[in-house]
Amino acid sequence: MRPPRSIFIRLALTIAAVAVAMMLRALLAPAFGPRFPFVTFLPAVLVTTMLAGLFPGLVALLLSTCAGVMFMPDRHGTTFLGLSIDGTSMCLFLFNGGLVVGVCEWLRRAREISRERAAQLRLVTDTMPALVARGRRDMTFAWVNSRYAARF
């Protein structure tokens, strides 16, 4: 699936995914308490990157980090915007989120290259004067070129 072209649609999807993750985390607050502040945000980053692309995925990662800080417990340590931060969990979330965004983008590019090569192969086989077909192990056709299809 290709990401939408409009940056506004992509960013709206980003904001919606992070908002849903934030609401879900708020609903799970009684069960989790102050532990696992970023648990619902990683799927939001994954979905955003898969559906909207690299830039919205990175924006979702940053928005999720800021939103996850609100669910962190009060501990002695540094404060950010008046909130106590557990640096280890935030760094792990940023690292894992960065991996998710990177792998999703790598997979998207690999799919695009695969589509281009399949289209190129289809063009070459359709212009060949020979009958070309590819079969599966169960003796059915995976695909045939246009001359083969016209002949049979």
N, C-alpha and C positions, 0 to 999 in steps of 0.2 A: 504494500500500500504506500503510495506516495504522499508526502505531507502536503497539506493545503498550501496554495501559493501565497495567499494573503497573510502578511505578518500579523495583522490584527486578529484574524481567526486563530492563528497559531498561538499568539500570546493570550487570547481569551481562553483557549484550551488549557494553557499552562496555569493561568490563575484559577480556573475552575478545578483542575486536578489537585492543586495544592489546597484549595478551600475545602474540597471534599475530604482530603487526607486530614486536614486540621479538624474538621467536624468529627470524623471517625475517631481521631485521637482523643478528642474531648469526650466522646461517648465512652471510650475505653478507659478514661482516666480513673474511674473507681476500681477497675480491675488491675491496671498497671501501676497506678499511683505515680510517684515521681520517676519510677524506673522506665527505661526504654522510651526516651522522649522522641526519638525519630522513627519509631517502628512503622508507622503508617505512611511516612513520607517517601521512603525508597520506592514502593510501588508507584507512587504518583510521578516520581522522576522517570521511572522506567516507561510508564504508559505515555507520558508526555514526549519523551525522546523518540519512542517508536512511532507515534502518530504525527508529531509536529516537527521533528528534526533536531539537529544539534543545538542551535542557538536557544530555542525554547526549552530544551532539556537542561542546558546550563542555567537558564533563568529559573527553572523549576527547582534545581538543586540549591541555588542561592536563596530563593523564597522559602523553600522547605527548611533550610538551616535557620533562617530568621524565625520562622514559625515554630520550629522545634525547640528553640531556646525558651519559649514561653512555658513549655511543659517540664523544664528542668527543675530539679529540687533546689531549695536554698541550701547552699553549702558555703563553707568558708573558702574563699578563692577570689578570683577576679570577677568583676561585674561588667556587664555590657547592657547599656540602656536600663540600668537599675535592676537587672536580673542576674542571678548567679549562674555561672556557666561551668559545666563539667567539660573541660577541654578534651578529655580523652574520647568521650562518646561523640562529640562534635567532629573531631578530627577523623574518627573512624567512619562517621556518616559521610563526610566530605570525600574521603578516600573511596569508599564503596560506591557512592553516588557518581564520582568521577569515572570509576571503572564501568559502571552501568551505562553512563552516557557514551563513553568511548567505544564499548563493545556494540551498543545499538547503532552508533554511527558507522562503525566498521561493517556491521552486517548490512546496513542500508546500502552502503557503497558496493558491497559484494553482490547484493541482489541487482543493483542497477547495472553493474558490469555483466552479470549473467544475462539479464534481459537484452542488453545490447548485443552480446555475442549470439544469443539465440536468434535475434532478428537478423543478424548478419548471416548466420548459417541458413536460415529460412530463405533469405534472398539468394544465396549462392545455389542452394538445392532447387529452388523454383526456376532458376534460369538455366539449369543444366538440361541438355537434350536427352539425358538418360532418365529412366524411371528409377526413382530413389525412394526407398522405404526403410523404416527402422522398426524392428520387431522386439517384442518383449519375450521373456522366458516362457510365458504361457501361450506362445504362438499367436498373439494378437498384435496389431500394429500400434506402435507408439505414435508415429506420424508418417505421412507420405508427402512427396512433393506434388505440385499442381499437375504435372504431366501424368503422374501415376494415378492421381485422383480422377483426372479426365478420362483416362484409358479404362479404368475399372470402375 
